[in-house]
Amino acid sequence: MRRQLLTLAILGALVLALVSGLQTGAQPRKIVIYSAIEEKVTTEIVKAFRARTGIESEVLSLAAAGTLATRIRAEKAKPRADVFMGGSADIHAPLAKEGLLLKYVPRTLAEAKIDKQFYDPDHYWHGWYLGALGILVNRERFEREIAPKGVSMPKTWDDLLNPVYKGHFAMPSPVTTGGGYIFVATQVFRLGEDRAFAWLKQLAANASQFTPTAPATVTLIARGEAIVAMMWAHEGFVARLMGFPVEVILPPDTGFEIGSASIIKGGPNPEGAKAFVDFLLTPLPQGINAAYGMRYPVRPDAASPVGAPPFASIKFVKYDRNWAIENRDRLIRRWQAEIGR
């Protein structure tokens, strides 16, 4: 009897140790993140996530959300990543429709008090920052080459059609970037689709480049390789803080993104991914994004970007996000057929 009891006790201890090891091993296991946010912001956020949870992160950073979405589609048979972080809801929503995202209600959602327009009612994606489209100008080149011709700095989207900017305009491609697509959709909502594409053809005549990533456009402006650009305003604010001669204009009837995060269905660590999305909806990562990336938080109690105009003060076009999401593929095909750049 003693021998049997001793054997049972040893077996019980072994089982308890095994279960305990599995439980502690499951949570700290690393997650793989596809990030459309610049490397500095991403690094600070995953560092804070590790300090909060003990979970390590392996990150692929590429500031072209459309390209990352294409990668997620290509890997659908065997997903390699757990989380898709950054990029507009316009990029995440089609992935949900295709069955590539995992539905999840974050444990931090209720206390975050986020406006319902900033997250998917079906909980496949959740917004955690906001960004507004703007016009960026290299002040030094403008004052040297454009101002002497009697032209003032652009204040509206229509000002970008001035032939004086021919060969001097740049913007991110709507094929590979969320910002580029939101810009196209913004003109559709502003002008109507056919008028918008006629307008975009005129704009394309002034363009030197449609860059594959958003940071590439900022680089052109910051270095003076372009004079004017369409770009996220927050990227211009960051460049200005770094000492580059960049002016940022927020024109009326502009568009904005709901920068989102989603969990990739079938990823290697879904529990770690859930913990990461929970974390993104807390004040700390949204404050990091505001401080280093100059983006607006969706939480009302998170720190806002210092020196940027209040989000509520910006004059936005009437943007039908559901329509933009449903018609994205069609509008991109039309862009490629009619503008082809």
QUILIN-V218828 format. One record per residue. N is the residue number from 0. RES is the residue in one letter. D_FIRST is the distance of its C-alpha to the first C-alpha in Angstrom with 1 decimal. Layout:
[[N,RES,D_FIRST] [N,RES,D_FIRST]]
//
This chain:
[[0,M,0.0] [1,R,3.8] [2,R,5.4] [3,Q,5.1] [4,L,6.1] [5,L,8.5] [6,T,9.8] [7,L,10.5] [8,A,12.2] [9,I,14.2] [10,L,15.3] [11,G,16.3] [12,A,18.3] [13,L,20.0] [14,V,21.0] [15,L,22.3] [16,A,24.2] [17,L,25.6] [18,V,26.8] [19,S,28.2] [20,G,30.0] [21,L,31.5] [22,Q,32.6] [23,T,34.3] [24,G,35.7] [25,A,37.3] [26,Q,39.6] [27,P,41.0] [28,R,41.8] [29,K,45.6] [30,I,48.0] [31,V,51.2] [32,I,54.3] [33,Y,57.7] [34,S,60.1] [35,A,63.7] [36,I,64.1] [37,E,65.7] [38,E,63.5] [39,K,64.0] [40,V,62.9] [41,T,60.0] [42,T,58.8] [43,E,58.9] [44,I,57.0] [45,V,54.2] [46,K,54.0] [47,A,53.6] [48,F,51.0] [49,R,48.9] [50,A,49.2] [51,R,48.2] [52,T,45.3] [53,G,44.3] [54,I,45.2] [55,E,47.5] [56,S,50.4] [57,E,52.4] [58,V,55.8] [59,L,58.8] [60,S,61.8] [61,L,64.8] [62,A,67.4] [63,A,68.2] [64,A,65.9] [65,G,67.5] [66,T,66.6] [67,L,63.0] [68,A,62.9] [69,T,64.3] [70,R,61.5] [71,I,58.8] [72,R,60.5] [73,A,60.6] [74,E,56.8] [75,K,55.8] [76,A,54.0] [77,K,51.7] [78,P,52.3] [79,R,52.0] [80,A,52.4] [81,D,50.6] [82,V,53.4] [83,F,57.2] [84,M,58.7] [85,G,62.4] [86,G,65.2] [87,S,66.7] [88,A,65.1] [89,D,67.8] [90,I,65.8] [91,H,62.3] [92,A,63.2] [93,P,64.2] [94,L,60.9] [95,A,59.2] [96,K,61.5] [97,E,60.6] [98,G,56.8] [99,L,56.1] [100,L,54.8] [101,L,51.6] [102,K,52.1] [103,Y,50.6] [104,V,51.3] [105,P,50.9] [106,R,48.9] [107,T,51.9] [108,L,54.6] [109,A,55.0] [110,E,55.3] [111,A,57.7] [112,K,60.4] [113,I,61.9] [114,D,64.8] [115,K,63.7] [116,Q,66.5] [117,F,64.6] [118,Y,61.5] [119,D,60.8] [120,P,60.2] [121,D,57.7] [122,H,56.0] [123,Y,56.3] [124,W,58.2] [125,H,58.7] [126,G,61.7] [127,W,61.2] [128,Y,64.7] [129,L,68.4] [130,G,71.3] [131,A,75.0] [132,L,77.4] [133,G,80.4] [134,I,83.4] [135,L,83.1] [136,V,86.3] [137,N,86.9] [138,R,89.3] [139,E,91.1] [140,R,92.0] [141,F,92.9] [142,E,95.3] [143,R,96.8] [144,E,97.2] [145,I,97.0] [146,A,98.3] [147,P,101.7] [148,K,102.2] [149,G,102.2] [150,V,98.7] [151,S,96.3] [152,M,92.5] [153,P,91.0] [154,K,89.9] [155,T,89.0] [156,W,87.6] [157,D,91.1] [158,D,92.4] [159,L,90.3] [160,L,92.7] [161,N,95.6] [162,P,96.9] [163,V,97.0] [164,Y,93.2] [165,K,93.7] [166,G,91.6] [167,H,90.0] [168,F,87.3] [169,A,83.6] [170,M,80.6] [171,P,77.1] [172,S,77.0] [173,P,75.9] [174,V,74.3] [175,T,71.7] [176,T,71.5] [177,G,70.7] [178,G,73.5] [179,G,76.0] [180,Y,75.1] [181,I,75.1] [182,F,78.6] [183,V,79.7] [184,A,78.3] [185,T,79.8] [186,Q,83.3] [187,V,82.7] [188,F,81.9] [189,R,84.9] [190,L,87.5] [191,G,86.3] [192,E,84.9] [193,D,88.2] [194,R,89.9] [195,A,86.8] [196,F,86.8] [197,A,90.5] [198,W,89.9] [199,L,87.0] [200,K,89.3] [201,Q,91.8] [202,L,89.1] [203,A,87.9] [204,A,91.5] [205,N,91.1] [206,A,87.7] [207,S,87.2] [208,Q,83.5] [209,F,80.7] [210,T,77.8] [211,P,74.4] [212,T,72.5] [213,A,73.5] [214,P,73.3] [215,A,75.8] [216,T,78.4] [217,V,77.8] [218,T,78.4] [219,L,81.7] [220,I,82.9] [221,A,81.7] [222,R,83.4] [223,G,86.5] [224,E,86.2] [225,A,86.6] [226,I,88.6] [227,V,87.0] [228,A,83.7] [229,M,81.6] [230,M,78.2] [231,W,75.4] [232,A,77.0] [233,H,73.9] [234,E,74.3] [235,G,77.9] [236,F,76.8] [237,V,74.4] [238,A,77.2] [239,R,79.5] [240,L,77.1] [241,M,76.9] [242,G,80.6] [243,F,81.9] [244,P,85.1] [245,V,83.5] [246,E,84.8] [247,V,82.6] [248,I,84.3] [249,L,82.5] [250,P,85.0] [251,P,85.1] [252,D,83.4] [253,T,80.7] [254,G,77.2] [255,F,73.7] [256,E,70.3] [257,I,66.9] [258,G,64.9] [259,S,61.6] [260,A,58.0] [261,S,55.9] [262,I,52.6] [263,I,52.9] [264,K,51.1] [265,G,48.6] [266,G,48.6] [267,P,45.7] [268,N,44.5] [269,P,45.3] [270,E,43.2] [271,G,44.9] [272,A,48.2] [273,K,47.6] [274,A,46.9] [275,F,50.2] [276,V,52.2] [277,D,50.8] [278,F,51.9] [279,L,55.4] [280,L,56.1] [281,T,55.6] [282,P,58.6] [283,L,57.8] [284,P,58.3] [285,Q,61.3] [286,G,62.7] [287,I,62.2] [288,N,64.0] [289,A,66.9] [290,A,67.3] [291,Y,67.2] [292,G,68.2] [293,M,70.5] [294,R,69.0] [295,Y,68.7] [296,P,65.3] [297,V,64.4] [298,R,62.6] [299,P,65.2] [300,D,63.4] [301,A,63.2] [302,A,65.8] [303,S,68.9] [304,P,70.8] [305,V,73.3] [306,G,76.9] [307,A,76.4] [308,P,78.2] [309,P,76.0] [310,F,74.6] [311,A,76.2] [312,S,79.6] [313,I,79.7] [314,K,81.7] [315,F,79.7] [316,V,80.9] [317,K,79.6] [318,Y,76.7] [319,D,75.1] [320,R,71.8] [321,N,70.5] [322,W,73.8] [323,A,73.6] [324,I,70.1] [325,E,71.1] [326,N,74.2] [327,R,73.0] [328,D,72.9] [329,R,76.3] [330,L,78.0] [331,I,76.6] [332,R,78.1] [333,R,81.4] [334,W,81.4] [335,Q,80.9] [336,A,83.6] [337,E,86.2] [338,I,85.5] [339,G,83.6] [340,R,82.6]]
//
